[in-house]
Amino acid sequence: MTRRDKTTRIRMAGAVVLVVSAVQWVVAEAVTAAAWTDPPYSYASHYISDLGVAVCGVRFQGREICSPTHSLMNASFAVEGILFAIGVVLLSRIATGRARRLFVALAVAHGVGMVLVGVFHGSADGPRVGLVVHVVAAAVGILCANLVAIMAGALRSLGLPPAYRVFSVAVGSLGLLSEVFVGASASTAGVFERGGVYSWLLWSLVTGVLLPAGALRRPAVAERVAA
């Protein structure tokens, strides 16, 4: 196997991992939300973290919380973090020097953050330190994943297609901007929170789908990576 073939396989593996990380989250979220029936779960006003709260029948920040299948969502948080980190680390081979190290650092920070989100649920029930860890870990996870998307588009040295670069910068920037408005209204908190989360899930899915299709590959980049 040539070095170029090995590099290609590593990149393909990273692409697959990113797709799986995004898809499993969306599926787990939909299943967990569907199981929440009393009162019905609201994608608009409930936080994603509410799906992972382990206690039922509590009221937190004005929201009724009861997630029967919270374990599924908490597992999905952790799985997404681990897979995203692996996928980005594998794909970081297209970068060099400080850029590559920054990609890896952001991906690992996101992974650790999301694992902690899955371990410490977002409810005031229980030790206060648990809620603090959850909030901080979620903020780190959201920030780092969106920064990865922005970096992927902002770095011209990666040699990625212009349309993809615009998409990456736009989706990451909109994700971060969306988080700013989470606290604007209780009725739309879930909408804006999802804007900051679905942004990197969409980036993962698009990147993972386009890479195997060859849409993100340029001869110059492939030669530089293989060199």
Beta strands, then each sheet from edge to edge (+ up, - down):
strand 1: 58-60
strand 2: 63-65
sheet 1: 1+ 2-
end
